[in-house]
Every structure is written in structure tokens, then in C-alpha cells.
């Protein structure tokens, strides 16, 4: 009976030690503020922390800007939706924070304007045809995550990927931003 009691005490003690190491939990909800401000993209994410060195997550992006399809003034105006699962590995002594490298995949769709002609009369403008596309990319990112004692999360990251299906003129996709959120 003493051996069983001692075993139970050791198991409970080890679990409480692990819980003290990460009191905040292993889940995060985040919003990418730079995409919201810079591109009018609603980019929200969920991340599940696997251990002190790794996590996986997913971001979902929606283009909330309703503008003229012939206005090509934006940097990333062609994307209307994307879902981006990723895996991160952290290089820090802190629990799932600090410098990280991630690999990601991205299923994205959008609309691109293709020049189909040129007007021979004033105002001599290009004639566009808008086409929809869906593509799949793989890529890599690097960044840093900062977590406060109360669970507030801030991260900055930048990455690049390549489309594999080639359904449109753009072959490179970007991933990055400044995100804020909460760990629970």
C-alpha cells in the first residue's frame, strides 16, 4: 500500500511541476494586425503548443476589402481567401516562445486581372478580364514570439512560399506580419 501511495504522490508531483512550467495553457488565439491594417485582410489564427519546443497551428485569411477589381494599387490585392496550416520549432529556453522557424502550406484563392486588349480610342486604357484561381503553396518562415506572464502574445514573422499548381501568374506567396493574441 505504501508503494502505491508513494507512486501516486510522485505522479501528482510530476504533473504539478509540469503545470507550473506552463501555467497559461497550450492554446493560442491570434489576429494578424498588420494584415488587417495594411491590406484589409481579416487573418485569424489558432495555435496548439505540443511541447516547449514545437507547435502547430492554422491561419484563415479573408479579404474584407470591397474595391474596384481594376484597381491594382495594392501589394497583395489578388488574394481573397487562404487557409495556412503550419508547424513551428522554437529555439529558446522559454516555453514555446522566442525565435522560431516554421514550415507552412497554403491553400489560397483569389482573382487576378488579365490584360486582354487595349482601347484604340481615348483614354487609351487597357482592357481587363478578371479570372478566379485556386492554388497550393509550400514555404518557410522565421520569426519571434513574446509571451507575457498573463498570457498576452505578440509575434512577428516573415516567410515565402512557392505555388505548386501554377493556376495563375503569381508563383510566389508571402506570409508574415505582426500578430497579437492570448494564450490559454
FILUMDREN-37805 format. One record per residue (C-alpha): y, z, x; residue in one letter. Coordinates in steps of 0.5 Angstrom, whole numbers. Layout:
FILUMDREN-37805
[rec [Y, Z, X], "A"]
...
***
This chain:
FILUMDREN-37805
[rec [0, 0, 0], "X"]
[rec [5, 2, 6], "X"]
[rec [3, -5, 9], "X"]
[rec [5, -9, 2], "X"]
[rec [12, -5, 1], "X"]
[rec [14, -6, 9], "X"]
[rec [12, -13, 7], "X"]
[rec [17, -13, 1], "X"]
[rec [22, -10, 5], "X"]
[rec [22, -15, 10], "X"]
[rec [22, -21, 6], "X"]
[rec [28, -18, 2], "X"]
[rec [32, -16, 8], "X"]
[rec [31, -23, 11], "X"]
[rec [33, -26, 4], "X"]
[rec [39, -22, 4], "X"]
[rec [41, -24, 11], "X"]
[rec [41, -31, 10], "X"]
[rec [45, -30, 3], "X"]
[rec [50, -26, 8], "X"]
[rec [50, -32, 12], "X"]
[rec [53, -37, 7], "X"]
[rec [55, -32, 1], "X"]
[rec [59, -38, -2], "X"]
[rec [53, -42, -4], "X"]
[rec [50, -49, -3], "X"]
[rec [54, -54, -7], "X"]
[rec [61, -57, -7], "X"]
[rec [65, -61, -12], "X"]
[rec [71, -65, -9], "X"]
[rec [76, -70, -10], "X"]
[rec [79, -75, -5], "X"]
[rec [86, -74, -6], "X"]
[rec [88, -80, -1], "X"]
[rec [85, -85, -5], "X"]
[rec [88, -82, -12], "X"]
[rec [95, -82, -9], "X"]
[rec [94, -89, -4], "X"]
[rec [90, -93, -9], "X"]
[rec [90, -90, -16], "X"]
[rec [82, -89, -15], "X"]
[rec [79, -83, -18], "X"]
[rec [74, -81, -13], "X"]
[rec [70, -75, -14], "X"]
[rec [64, -72, -10], "X"]
[rec [58, -67, -10], "X"]
[rec [55, -65, -4], "X"]
[rec [49, -61, -3], "X"]
[rec [48, -57, 3], "X"]
[rec [41, -57, 6], "X"]
[rec [42, -52, 12], "X"]
[rec [47, -50, 17], "X"]
[rec [47, -57, 20], "X"]
[rec [46, -62, 14], "X"]
[rec [48, -64, 7], "X"]
[rec [47, -70, 3], "X"]
[rec [52, -72, -3], "X"]
[rec [54, -77, -7], "X"]
[rec [61, -80, -9], "X"]
[rec [63, -84, -15], "X"]
[rec [70, -88, -15], "X"]
[rec [73, -91, -21], "X"]
[rec [79, -96, -20], "X"]
[rec [84, -93, -25], "X"]
[rec [90, -98, -24], "X"]
[rec [91, -103, -29], "X"]
[rec [95, -108, -26], "X"]
[rec [96, -116, -26], "X"]
[rec [90, -119, -23], "X"]
[rec [94, -124, -19], "X"]
[rec [98, -118, -15], "X"]
[rec [95, -118, -8], "X"]
[rec [99, -113, -5], "X"]
[rec [94, -107, -5], "X"]
[rec [90, -106, 1], "X"]
[rec [83, -105, -3], "X"]
[rec [85, -108, -10], "X"]
[rec [79, -111, -11], "X"]
[rec [74, -105, -12], "X"]
[rec [73, -103, -19], "X"]
[rec [67, -98, -18], "X"]
[rec [63, -95, -13], "X"]
[rec [57, -90, -12], "X"]
[rec [56, -88, -5], "X"]
[rec [50, -83, -3], "X"]
[rec [51, -80, 4], "X"]
[rec [47, -76, 9], "X"]
[rec [51, -71, 14], "X"]
[rec [50, -68, 20], "X"]
[rec [54, -62, 23], "X"]
[rec [56, -61, 30], "X"]
[rec [59, -54, 29], "X"]
[rec [57, -46, 30], "X"]
[rec [59, -45, 23], "X"]
[rec [55, -46, 17], "X"]
[rec [56, -53, 14], "X"]
[rec [63, -55, 17], "X"]
[rec [66, -57, 23], "X"]
[rec [65, -64, 26], "X"]
[rec [60, -69, 22], "X"]
[rec [57, -76, 23], "X"]
[rec [55, -79, 16], "X"]
[rec [51, -85, 14], "X"]
[rec [52, -88, 7], "X"]
[rec [50, -93, 3], "X"]
[rec [55, -96, -2], "X"]
[rec [54, -100, -9], "X"]
[rec [60, -103, -11], "X"]
[rec [63, -108, -16], "X"]
[rec [70, -111, -17], "X"]
[rec [74, -117, -18], "X"]
[rec [77, -122, -13], "X"]
[rec [82, -127, -14], "X"]
[rec [80, -134, -11], "X"]
[rec [85, -140, -10], "X"]
[rec [82, -146, -14], "X"]
[rec [88, -150, -13], "X"]
[rec [96, -151, -12], "X"]
[rec [101, -153, -17], "X"]
[rec [105, -159, -15], "X"]
[rec [111, -157, -19], "X"]
[rec [116, -152, -18], "X"]
[rec [115, -146, -17], "X"]
[rec [109, -149, -13], "X"]
[rec [104, -143, -13], "X"]
[rec [97, -142, -12], "X"]
[rec [92, -142, -18], "X"]
[rec [87, -137, -18], "X"]
[rec [81, -136, -21], "X"]
[rec [78, -128, -22], "X"]
[rec [71, -127, -21], "X"]
[rec [67, -121, -21], "X"]
[rec [62, -119, -16], "X"]
[rec [57, -113, -14], "X"]
[rec [55, -112, -7], "X"]
[rec [51, -107, -3], "X"]
[rec [53, -104, 4], "X"]
[rec [51, -99, 9], "X"]
[rec [55, -96, 14], "X"]
[rec [57, -90, 18], "X"]
[rec [63, -85, 18], "X"]
[rec [65, -79, 22], "X"]
[rec [70, -73, 20], "X"]
[rec [71, -66, 20], "X"]
[rec [70, -61, 14], "X"]
[rec [74, -54, 14], "X"]
[rec [72, -48, 9], "X"]
[rec [76, -42, 7], "X"]
[rec [73, -35, 6], "X"]
[rec [74, -36, -1], "X"]
[rec [70, -43, -2], "X"]
[rec [76, -48, -1], "X"]
[rec [74, -54, 2], "X"]
[rec [78, -59, 6], "X"]
[rec [76, -65, 9], "X"]
[rec [78, -71, 13], "X"]
[rec [73, -77, 15], "X"]
[rec [73, -85, 16], "X"]
[rec [68, -90, 16], "X"]
[rec [66, -97, 16], "X"]
[rec [60, -101, 13], "X"]
[rec [58, -108, 12], "X"]
[rec [56, -111, 6], "X"]
[rec [48, -114, 6], "X"]
[rec [48, -118, 0], "X"]
[rec [55, -122, 1], "X"]
[rec [57, -124, -6], "X"]
[rec [64, -124, -4], "X"]
[rec [69, -126, 1], "X"]
[rec [69, -119, 4], "X"]
[rec [64, -117, 8], "X"]
[rec [67, -110, 11], "X"]
[rec [68, -104, 7], "X"]
[rec [72, -98, 8], "X"]
[rec [70, -91, 7], "X"]
[rec [75, -85, 8], "X"]
[rec [80, -80, 6], "X"]
[rec [83, -73, 5], "X"]
[rec [79, -69, 0], "X"]
[rec [80, -62, -3], "X"]
[rec [75, -58, -7], "X"]
[rec [71, -52, -8], "X"]
[rec [64, -49, -5], "X"]
[rec [60, -45, -10], "X"]
***
